[in-house]
């Protein structure tokens, strides 16, 4: 059966014209990513923006301050890189958001009228992207498919050749500045959640060096030094139970661990002269930026506002550019100059998004550790318990942060309190917290969600009879699992692009996610059938007793449509109350109008389910 009750789409959510215009303005307001620049032509940059109503790739020539939309596709484009000379833009060409495709190339200034983008590297094959490095003379392209991981290398414009192929998940990680070395991330040890590194020669693909910290300790190659001839590789490790930094000198076969007196976790990138690192620090859902002098070990804090830094980099003149937002303030791209002054770097066209309510911290003590939640109340809300939506993040290896969200703001405008739970499995709280879900995913996270739910009710924030569980991707999976395993906690559930039937999802999903599932569960469904069944929402579907809304993409390679239909068929057999919304894209949408429609459907469904409409 695939004829499910179709979700209702209202014309509007609020009777007040100003309120209706405000929430829509947050979604329509143009946003853009931090522009990345060409290594040998810093004035040539690319970024992504939704200014056209769809997330697409744009080129920005800083010398002339001219902008050009590069891509124009119905379901948008998200991935692009520049060649070092800035003459060409590569972008990833998939089909209707299915993430399966190839890299194509076009001139920075634009294609001739009627011309199409051309294949970036001859001799590769279509697949899911598994890393790309574009050098002056050497190009490396990683491809993931049902065969595992294949890495192609093209030298001096020649046709690409396969330099790596393995059934396990992996990919291209970093290319040295002189293009003599290529770092590859791999999981030949069978655990793609904790990868190892191999450095190979681009001359003959021979292995030059290996690094693996052992079971349960991953390594992430960030980038080689930006200085020609310097073969130091910046690496993220977790030897002491959290993500920290080291510099691996591949030529000397030595390493320098960088120990910083900062709580939480860090990542970094190089300053362009290779003498310092731009350190991004994450602690309790907020970020700060720091400069670390490699020779002296001095760490200095850069002056950035409290909130979340989406990405950051340095320019050749030492300027630090970064994207920033907070729950109350919409995103902006800023430049912090070496003299300490700063300004907005790039302003998207049109009106800035209206602001929203700030997030407050809640720390809930449980038998399994302290759970960090982020909470927002609607402005002007009356005292006493409120209808509350528990919005569970995807991933699972991600985290909710103090960042702007038009989606969160809509729930607040509709009168809901919003609670984000950084459950076990979330990143930013140490390796043990992130890995605590291994062997029992889903059920473990929901123990933390239940603890925060109890806290929210006990403190008078949430009305126990009007709590909605909601999420997308892994958050959608948790939402369906919560409805079946915690049926008395929830008055309704909203699940976007979820895992609903884990056994069927494993059969149909992209191979990198199968590898992730094997690492997460401890094996495949053939090896651990009962464990997959125990952690699958469809196992508990008969216990679901409240209205359910499911949203799904027809071309989703991560949470495929068949397994969602399996779950909804079971609801239909029981005549349970549910609605379904299907859209013609993949794991989410890059189209603003589609995002608005889905958000409207979700909030309106919850209001009806709670009899608030």
C-alpha positions as CSV (number, residue, x, y, z in Angstrom):
1,X,0.0,0.0,0.0
2,X,1.3,3.5,-0.8
3,X,-2.1,5.4,-0.7
4,X,-1.7,7.0,2.7
5,X,-3.8,9.9,4.1
6,X,-2.3,13.1,2.7
7,X,-1.1,15.8,5.1
8,X,-3.3,18.9,5.1
9,X,-1.7,22.1,3.8
10,X,-3.4,25.2,5.1
11,X,-3.2,28.5,3.2
12,X,-1.8,30.2,6.3
13,X,-1.0,29.6,9.9
14,X,-2.0,32.9,11.6
15,X,-5.0,35.1,11.2
16,X,-2.9,38.1,12.0
17,X,-1.3,39.4,8.8
18,X,1.9,40.7,10.6
19,X,2.5,37.4,12.4
20,X,2.0,35.5,9.1
21,X,4.3,37.8,7.2
22,X,7.0,37.6,10.0
23,X,7.4,33.8,10.0
24,X,7.5,33.5,6.2
25,X,10.0,36.4,6.0
26,X,12.5,34.3,8.1
27,X,12.4,31.5,5.6
28,X,12.4,33.8,2.5
29,X,15.3,36.0,3.8
30,X,18.3,35.3,1.6
31,X,21.2,33.4,3.3
32,X,24.6,32.5,2.1
33,X,27.6,30.3,3.2
34,X,31.1,31.5,3.9
35,X,32.8,32.1,0.5
36,X,35.8,29.9,-0.2
37,X,38.6,31.3,-2.3
38,X,41.0,30.0,-4.9
39,X,44.4,29.1,-3.6
40,X,46.4,31.1,-6.2
41,X,43.7,33.7,-6.9
42,X,42.2,34.9,-3.6
43,X,39.8,37.3,-5.2
44,X,37.9,34.5,-6.9
45,X,35.5,32.9,-4.5
46,X,32.4,30.6,-4.5
47,X,29.6,30.3,-2.0
48,X,26.1,28.8,-1.9
49,X,22.9,30.9,-1.3
50,X,19.2,30.6,-1.4
51,X,18.8,34.1,-2.8
52,X,16.9,32.7,-5.9
53,X,14.6,30.6,-3.7
54,X,16.7,27.5,-4.2
55,X,20.1,26.8,-2.7
56,X,22.6,27.2,-5.6
57,X,26.3,27.9,-6.2
58,X,27.4,31.5,-6.8
59,X,30.7,33.0,-8.0
60,X,32.0,36.2,-6.5
61,X,34.9,38.1,-8.1
62,X,36.1,40.4,-5.2
63,X,38.3,42.4,-7.5
64,X,35.2,43.7,-9.4
65,X,32.7,42.9,-6.7
66,X,30.5,41.0,-9.2
67,X,28.4,38.0,-8.4
68,X,27.1,35.3,-10.7
69,X,24.8,32.4,-10.1
70,X,26.6,29.3,-11.4
71,X,24.0,26.6,-11.0
72,X,20.2,26.6,-11.7
73,X,18.7,23.3,-11.0
74,X,15.1,22.4,-9.8
75,X,16.3,20.8,-6.6
76,X,19.4,22.9,-6.0
77,X,23.1,22.4,-5.7
78,X,25.2,22.3,-2.5
79,X,28.8,21.3,-3.2
80,X,31.3,23.3,-5.2
81,X,35.1,23.9,-5.2
82,X,37.4,26.2,-7.1
83,X,40.5,25.2,-9.1
84,X,43.7,26.7,-7.5
85,X,44.0,29.3,-10.3
86,X,40.4,30.3,-9.9
87,X,39.7,29.7,-13.6
88,X,37.1,26.9,-13.1
89,X,34.4,25.9,-10.7
90,X,33.6,22.3,-10.0
91,X,30.2,21.4,-8.7
92,X,28.5,18.1,-7.9
93,X,25.8,17.1,-10.3
94,X,23.3,14.7,-8.8
95,X,19.8,13.8,-9.9
96,X,16.8,15.4,-8.1
97,X,18.6,15.4,-4.7
98,X,19.5,11.7,-4.7
99,X,23.2,12.6,-4.0
100,X,24.4,10.2,-6.7
101,X,26.3,11.8,-9.6
102,X,29.6,13.2,-10.8
103,X,31.7,16.3,-10.5
104,X,31.4,18.7,-13.5
105,X,33.3,21.9,-14.3
106,X,32.7,25.2,-15.9
107,X,34.7,28.5,-16.3
108,X,34.6,30.9,-13.4
109,X,33.2,33.6,-15.8
110,X,30.4,31.3,-17.0
111,X,29.7,28.9,-19.8
112,X,29.1,30.0,-23.4
113,X,25.4,30.4,-24.3
114,X,23.8,27.0,-24.7
115,X,26.8,25.1,-23.4
116,X,26.7,22.6,-20.6
117,X,29.1,22.0,-17.8
118,X,31.7,19.4,-18.7
119,X,32.9,16.3,-16.9
120,X,35.6,17.6,-14.4
121,X,37.8,14.5,-14.6
122,X,37.7,12.0,-17.4
123,X,37.7,8.3,-16.4
124,X,35.8,8.4,-13.1
125,X,32.3,6.9,-12.5
126,X,29.1,8.2,-11.0
127,X,28.5,7.6,-7.3
128,X,28.1,9.2,-3.9
129,X,30.7,11.8,-3.2
130,X,33.6,10.6,-1.0
131,X,35.9,13.6,-0.9
132,X,37.5,15.7,-3.6
133,X,40.9,17.5,-3.8
134,X,41.6,19.8,-6.8
135,X,45.2,20.7,-7.2
136,X,47.1,22.6,-9.9
137,X,48.2,19.4,-11.6
138,X,46.7,16.6,-9.6
139,X,43.0,15.9,-9.0
140,X,41.7,13.3,-6.6
141,X,38.0,12.2,-6.6
142,X,36.5,9.8,-4.1
143,X,33.4,7.8,-5.1
144,X,31.2,5.6,-2.9
145,X,28.8,3.0,-4.2
146,X,27.7,-0.6,-3.6
147,X,31.3,-1.7,-4.3
148,X,32.6,0.4,-1.4
149,X,35.1,3.2,-1.9
150,X,37.0,4.0,-5.1
151,X,39.5,6.8,-5.4
152,X,40.5,8.2,-8.8
153,X,43.7,10.2,-9.4
154,X,44.2,12.4,-12.5
155,X,47.7,13.9,-13.2
156,X,48.4,16.8,-15.5
157,X,45.0,16.7,-17.3
158,X,45.3,13.0,-18.2
159,X,42.5,10.5,-17.8
160,X,42.0,9.4,-14.2
161,X,43.2,6.0,-12.9
162,X,42.1,4.1,-9.8
163,X,44.6,4.3,-7.0
164,X,42.5,2.9,-4.3
165,X,39.5,0.5,-4.1
166,X,38.2,-1.2,-1.0
167,X,34.9,-2.6,0.1
168,X,35.0,-0.5,3.3
169,X,33.9,3.1,3.6
170,X,36.6,5.8,3.1
171,X,37.5,8.7,0.9
172,X,39.8,11.5,-0.1
173,X,41.0,13.5,2.9
174,X,43.8,16.0,2.0
175,X,46.3,16.9,-0.8
176,X,49.7,18.3,0.1
177,X,50.4,21.8,-1.2
178,X,53.1,20.5,-3.5
179,X,50.7,17.8,-4.7
180,X,53.1,15.0,-4.0
181,X,51.1,13.4,-1.2
182,X,47.4,12.4,-0.8
183,X,45.9,11.5,2.6
184,X,43.1,8.9,2.5
185,X,40.7,8.2,5.3
186,X,39.7,4.5,5.5
187,X,37.9,2.0,7.6
188,X,39.7,-1.2,6.5
189,X,39.6,-2.2,10.2
190,X,35.8,-2.4,9.9
191,X,34.7,0.8,11.8
192,X,34.0,3.9,9.7
193,X,32.9,5.8,12.7
194,X,36.6,5.8,13.9
195,X,38.6,6.0,10.7
196,X,42.3,5.5,10.1
197,X,44.6,7.5,7.8
198,X,47.0,6.5,5.0
199,X,49.2,8.8,3.0
200,X,50.1,7.8,-0.5
201,X,52.4,9.2,-3.2
202,X,50.6,10.8,-6.1
203,X,53.4,9.7,-8.3
204,X,52.8,5.9,-8.1
205,X,50.0,5.6,-5.4
206,X,52.5,3.7,-3.1
207,X,51.8,4.0,0.6
208,X,54.1,6.5,2.3
209,X,52.7,6.5,5.9
210,X,50.0,5.0,8.0
211,X,48.3,6.2,11.2
212,X,45.7,4.5,13.3
213,X,45.1,5.0,17.0
214,X,43.3,1.7,17.5
215,X,39.8,0.6,18.3
216,X,37.3,3.3,19.2
217,X,39.7,6.2,18.4
218,X,39.2,7.9,15.1
219,X,41.6,10.2,13.1
220,X,40.4,12.9,10.8
221,X,42.8,14.6,8.3
222,X,41.9,18.3,8.2
223,X,44.5,19.7,5.8
224,X,48.2,19.7,4.8
225,X,50.2,22.9,5.5
226,X,49.4,25.6,2.9
227,X,53.1,26.1,2.3
228,X,54.8,24.5,-0.7
229,X,57.2,21.7,0.3
230,X,55.8,21.5,3.8
231,X,54.4,18.0,4.4
232,X,52.9,18.6,7.8
233,X,49.3,17.3,8.1
234,X,46.8,18.8,10.6
235,X,44.9,15.9,12.2
236,X,42.0,15.6,14.6
237,X,42.4,12.8,17.2
238,X,40.6,11.6,20.3
239,X,43.3,9.9,22.3
240,X,42.2,11.5,25.6
241,X,38.4,11.0,25.1
242,X,37.7,14.2,23.2
243,X,38.5,15.7,19.8
244,X,41.9,17.4,19.9
245,X,44.6,18.4,17.5
246,X,48.0,17.1,16.3
247,X,50.4,18.0,13.5
248,X,51.8,15.0,11.7
249,X,55.0,15.7,9.9
250,X,54.7,12.9,7.3
251,X,58.2,13.5,5.8
252,X,59.9,13.3,9.2
253,X,57.4,10.7,10.6
254,X,56.9,12.7,13.7
255,X,54.0,14.4,15.4
256,X,53.3,17.3,17.6
257,X,50.2,17.0,19.8
258,X,48.6,20.3,20.6
259,X,47.1,20.4,24.1
260,X,44.9,23.4,24.7
261,X,43.5,24.5,28.1
262,X,39.9,24.7,26.8
263,X,36.9,22.7,27.9
264,X,34.8,20.9,25.2
265,X,36.3,20.0,21.8
266,X,38.2,21.8,19.1
267,X,38.9,21.7,15.4
268,X,41.2,24.0,13.4
269,X,42.6,25.0,10.1
270,X,45.9,26.6,9.0
271,X,46.8,30.3,8.8
272,X,48.0,30.7,5.2
273,X,51.7,31.1,6.2
274,X,51.7,27.8,8.1
275,X,52.9,29.4,11.3
276,X,49.6,29.3,13.2
277,X,46.3,27.6,13.5
278,X,42.8,29.1,13.5
279,X,41.1,27.1,16.3
280,X,37.4,26.7,16.5
281,X,36.3,25.7,20.0
282,X,33.0,24.1,20.9
283,X,31.7,24.1,24.4
284,X,28.1,23.6,25.6
285,X,26.6,24.4,22.2
286,X,28.5,27.6,21.5
287,X,31.7,28.4,19.6
288,X,34.7,30.7,20.0
289,X,37.7,31.3,17.7
290,X,41.4,31.4,18.7
291,X,44.8,31.8,17.2
292,X,47.4,29.2,18.1
293,X,51.0,30.0,17.4
294,X,52.7,26.7,16.6
295,X,56.3,27.8,17.5
296,X,55.5,29.4,20.9
297,X,52.3,27.5,21.9
298,X,50.6,30.8,22.6
299,X,46.8,30.7,22.4
300,X,44.9,34.0,21.9
301,X,41.2,34.5,21.8
302,X,39.6,36.3,18.8
303,X,36.8,38.8,19.5
304,X,33.6,37.1,18.2
305,X,30.1,37.4,19.6
306,X,28.5,34.6,21.6
307,X,26.7,32.1,19.4
308,X,27.6,29.5,16.8
309,X,30.3,29.8,14.1
310,X,29.2,27.8,11.1
311,X,32.6,27.9,9.4
312,X,35.8,30.1,9.4
313,X,39.0,30.5,7.5
314,X,41.9,32.9,7.1
315,X,43.0,35.0,4.2
316,X,46.6,35.7,3.0
317,X,46.6,39.0,4.7
318,X,45.7,37.4,8.1
319,X,42.0,38.4,8.0
320,X,39.7,35.9,9.6
321,X,36.4,35.4,7.9
322,X,33.5,33.5,9.5
323,X,29.8,32.8,9.4
324,X,27.9,33.4,12.6
325,X,24.4,33.3,14.1
326,X,22.6,32.9,17.4
327,X,19.2,31.7,18.2
328,X,18.0,35.3,18.5
329,X,20.0,36.8,15.5
330,X,20.1,35.6,11.9
331,X,23.2,34.5,10.2
332,X,25.8,36.9,8.9
333,X,29.3,36.5,7.3
334,X,31.9,38.7,9.0
335,X,35.5,39.6,8.5
336,X,37.9,40.2,11.5
337,X,41.0,42.0,10.4
338,X,44.5,41.7,11.9
339,X,44.2,45.1,13.6
340,X,41.2,43.9,15.6
341,X,38.6,45.8,13.5
342,X,35.7,43.9,11.8
343,X,32.8,44.4,9.5
344,X,30.1,42.5,7.7
345,X,31.9,40.8,4.7
346,X,28.9,40.0,2.5
347,X,25.3,40.9,2.7
348,X,22.7,38.8,0.8
349,X,20.1,40.8,-1.2
350,X,16.8,41.7,0.3
351,X,15.5,42.2,3.8
352,X,17.3,40.6,6.8
353,X,15.3,37.9,8.6
354,X,13.3,39.0,11.6
355,X,14.9,37.9,14.9
356,X,13.6,35.3,17.4
357,X,13.8,34.2,21.0
358,X,17.1,33.3,22.6
359,X,18.0,29.8,23.8
360,X,18.6,29.1,27.5
361,X,20.7,26.2,28.9
362,X,19.3,23.4,31.0
363,X,21.5,20.7,32.5
364,X,19.6,17.6,33.6
365,X,21.3,15.1,35.9
366,X,20.7,11.4,35.1
367,X,22.1,8.1,36.1
368,X,24.0,8.1,32.8
369,X,25.4,11.6,33.1
370,X,24.4,15.2,32.7
371,X,22.3,15.9,29.6
372,X,22.5,19.3,28.1
373,X,19.3,20.8,26.7
374,X,18.6,24.1,25.0
375,X,15.2,25.7,25.7
376,X,13.2,28.6,24.3
377,X,9.9,30.0,25.3
378,X,7.6,32.1,23.1
379,X,7.9,35.8,23.6
380,X,5.0,37.0,25.8
381,X,3.9,33.5,26.7
382,X,1.7,33.2,29.7
383,X,3.1,31.8,33.0
384,X,2.5,28.1,33.5
385,X,3.1,25.0,31.4
386,X,3.0,25.3,27.6
387,X,2.5,23.0,24.7
388,X,6.0,21.9,24.0
389,X,7.8,20.4,21.0
390,X,10.9,18.3,21.7
391,X,12.9,18.7,18.5
392,X,15.5,15.9,18.2
393,X,18.5,16.6,16.0
394,X,19.7,14.4,13.2
395,X,23.1,12.7,12.9
396,X,23.2,11.0,15.4
397,X,26.7,12.5,15.5
398,X,25.7,16.2,15.5
399,X,24.4,18.6,18.1
400,X,21.9,21.3,18.5
401,X,23.6,24.7,19.0
402,X,22.8,28.3,19.8
403,X,22.2,29.1,16.1
404,X,19.4,30.8,14.2
405,X,16.6,28.7,13.0
406,X,13.5,29.9,11.1
407,X,12.0,26.5,11.8
408,X,12.4,26.8,15.6
409,X,11.1,30.4,15.4
410,X,7.9,29.2,13.7
411,X,7.1,26.7,16.5
412,X,7.7,29.6,19.0
413,X,5.4,31.9,17.0
414,X,2.7,29.2,17.1
415,X,2.8,29.2,20.9
416,X,5.0,26.1,21.6
417,X,8.0,26.0,23.9
418,X,10.9,24.3,22.1
419,X,13.3,21.9,23.8
420,X,16.4,20.6,22.0
421,X,18.1,17.6,23.7
422,X,21.8,16.8,23.1
423,X,21.3,13.2,24.0
424,X,24.1,10.6,24.2
425,X,25.4,10.2,20.6
426,X,25.7,14.0,20.2
427,X,29.1,15.5,19.4
428,X,30.8,18.2,21.4
429,X,30.6,16.4,24.7
430,X,33.5,13.9,24.4
431,X,34.1,10.6,22.8
432,X,32.4,8.5,25.5
433,X,29.2,10.5,25.2
434,X,29.2,10.3,21.4
435,X,29.9,6.5,21.4
436,X,27.6,5.6,24.3
437,X,24.8,4.6,21.8
438,X,26.9,1.8,20.2
439,X,25.2,-1.5,20.4
440,X,21.9,0.0,21.4
441,X,21.1,3.0,19.2
442,X,17.8,4.8,19.5
443,X,16.8,3.3,22.8
444,X,19.8,4.8,24.5
445,X,19.1,8.4,23.2
446,X,15.5,8.1,24.2
447,X,16.4,7.5,27.9
448,X,18.0,11.0,27.8
449,X,15.0,12.4,26.0
450,X,12.7,11.0,28.7
451,X,14.8,12.5,31.5
452,X,14.6,15.9,29.9
453,X,10.9,15.5,29.3
454,X,10.4,14.7,33.0
455,X,12.5,17.8,33.9
456,X,10.4,20.0,31.6
457,X,7.2,18.8,33.2
458,X,8.5,19.0,36.7
459,X,9.8,22.6,36.3
460,X,6.5,23.8,34.9
461,X,7.8,24.5,31.4
462,X,5.9,21.8,29.5
463,X,2.3,20.7,29.7
464,X,2.5,16.9,30.1
465,X,-0.6,16.4,28.1
466,X,0.6,18.5,25.1
467,X,4.1,17.3,24.3
468,X,5.1,16.7,20.7
469,X,8.2,14.7,19.7
470,X,9.7,15.8,16.4
471,X,12.8,15.4,14.3
472,X,14.3,14.8,10.9
473,X,16.6,12.0,9.7
474,X,18.0,10.4,12.8
475,X,15.7,12.8,14.8
476,X,12.8,11.4,12.7
477,X,13.9,7.9,13.6
478,X,14.0,8.7,17.3
479,X,10.6,10.4,17.0
480,X,9.0,7.2,15.6
481,X,10.8,5.0,18.1
482,X,9.7,7.3,20.9
483,X,6.0,7.0,19.9
484,X,6.2,3.3,20.1
485,X,8.4,2.8,23.2
486,X,7.3,5.9,25.2
487,X,3.6,6.1,24.2
488,X,2.4,7.8,27.4
489,X,4.8,10.8,27.0
490,X,3.7,12.1,23.7
491,X,0.5,13.7,22.4
492,X,1.7,13.6,18.7
493,X,4.8,12.9,16.6
494,X,6.3,14.4,13.5
495,X,9.0,12.4,11.7
496,X,10.8,13.8,8.7
497,X,12.8,11.5,6.4
498,X,13.1,8.8,9.2
499,X,14.4,5.3,9.6
500,X,11.1,3.5,10.2
501,X,11.9,-0.1,9.4
502,X,15.6,-0.7,10.1
503,X,15.9,-4.0,8.3
504,X,14.4,-2.7,5.1
505,X,16.3,0.6,5.4
506,X,19.6,-1.3,5.6
507,X,18.8,-3.2,2.4
508,X,18.0,0.0,0.4
509,X,20.3,2.7,1.8
510,X,23.5,3.9,0.3
511,X,26.6,1.8,1.2
512,X,28.4,4.4,3.4
513,X,25.3,4.3,5.7
514,X,25.3,0.6,5.8
515,X,29.0,0.8,6.9
516,X,27.9,3.3,9.5
517,X,25.1,1.0,10.8
518,X,27.5,-1.9,11.0
519,X,29.9,0.1,13.1
520,X,27.0,1.5,15.3
521,X,25.3,-1.8,15.9
522,X,28.4,-3.9,16.0
523,X,27.6,-5.9,12.8
524,X,25.2,-6.4,10.0
525,X,21.6,-7.4,10.3
526,X,22.6,-10.9,9.2
527,X,24.9,-11.0,12.2
528,X,22.8,-9.1,14.7
529,X,19.2,-9.5,13.5
530,X,17.6,-9.3,16.9
531,X,19.5,-6.2,17.8
532,X,18.3,-4.4,14.7
533,X,14.7,-5.5,15.4
534,X,14.9,-4.3,19.0
535,X,16.0,-0.8,17.8
536,X,13.6,-0.5,14.9
537,X,10.5,1.7,15.2
538,X,8.3,-0.8,13.2
539,X,8.8,-3.3,16.0
540,X,6.7,-1.0,18.3
541,X,4.3,0.4,15.8
542,X,1.3,-1.4,17.4
543,X,1.9,0.6,20.6
544,X,1.6,4.0,18.8
545,X,-1.6,5.6,20.0
546,X,-1.4,9.3,19.0
547,X,-1.5,11.1,15.6
548,X,1.7,10.7,13.5
549,X,2.9,12.8,10.6
550,X,5.7,11.4,8.3
551,X,7.4,13.4,5.6
552,X,9.6,11.6,3.1
553,X,11.6,12.2,-0.1
554,X,11.0,10.0,-3.1
555,X,14.7,9.9,-4.0
556,X,16.2,9.6,-0.5
557,X,19.3,7.4,-0.5
558,X,19.7,7.7,3.3
559,X,16.2,6.9,4.6
560,X,14.6,5.2,1.5
561,X,10.9,5.4,0.8
562,X,10.1,1.6,0.9
563,X,10.9,1.2,4.6
564,X,8.7,4.2,5.4
565,X,5.8,2.8,3.4
566,X,6.2,-0.5,5.4
567,X,5.8,1.4,8.7
568,X,2.8,3.4,7.4
569,X,1.1,0.3,6.1
570,X,1.2,-1.1,9.6
571,X,-0.4,2.1,10.9
572,X,-3.1,1.8,8.2
573,X,-3.8,-1.9,9.1
574,X,-4.8,-0.6,12.6
575,X,-6.7,2.4,11.3
576,X,-4.3,4.5,13.5
577,X,-4.4,8.3,12.9
578,X,-1.6,9.4,10.7
579,X,-0.8,11.6,7.7
580,X,1.9,11.4,5.0
581,X,3.6,14.0,2.9
582,X,5.9,12.9,0.0
583,X,8.0,15.3,-2.1
584,X,10.1,14.8,-5.2
585,X,13.6,15.2,-3.8
586,X,16.1,13.4,-1.6
587,X,17.0,13.6,2.1
588,X,15.6,17.1,2.6
589,X,15.0,20.0,0.2
590,X,17.1,22.9,-1.0
591,X,14.0,24.7,-2.3
592,X,12.8,27.5,0.0
593,X,9.1,27.2,-1.0
594,X,9.3,23.5,-0.3
595,X,10.9,24.0,3.1
596,X,8.1,26.6,4.0
597,X,5.4,24.1,2.9
598,X,6.8,21.3,5.0
599,X,7.3,23.5,8.0
600,X,3.7,24.8,7.7
601,X,2.4,21.2,7.4
602,X,4.3,20.1,10.5
603,X,3.2,22.9,12.8
604,X,-0.4,22.9,11.6
605,X,-0.5,19.1,12.1
606,X,0.7,19.5,15.7
607,X,-1.8,22.2,16.4
608,X,-4.6,20.0,15.2
609,X,-3.4,17.0,17.0
610,X,-3.3,18.9,20.3
611,X,-6.7,20.4,19.5
612,X,-5.3,23.9,19.5
613,X,-6.9,24.4,16.0
